[in-house]
């Protein structure tokens, strides 16, 4: 038998859903349909502008992670240059 939601094998004969879908069902019952749908819409569904912005943010974070660490002397030099 397969899950009523995703089609994967069910966790038992008496259950309607697989493990993942059962968890989704429990979360929906706990927080309510509207709140779960609102969270899914704001975090998973994005338009092209939001996708482009997210890509830029991730690229910036990767560049910062790859940059050499900023030592106290370099930080001091940077502050002096800005003034």
C-alpha angles and dihedrals in degrees: 000000000000135000114271091224109040105009097240119132113287122244092236143355092255096049125079098207141051120245096272095045090046088057091049089050092051092048090049091051091048099048101023132248097270095052093046092048091048091052092047093048095048096044106031106030112068136166123227094267092053092047091051091049092050091051091051091050092050092047091051091050091050092050091050091049092051094047117099115261117273108243124204092256093050090046090052091049090050092052092049092051091052093053 
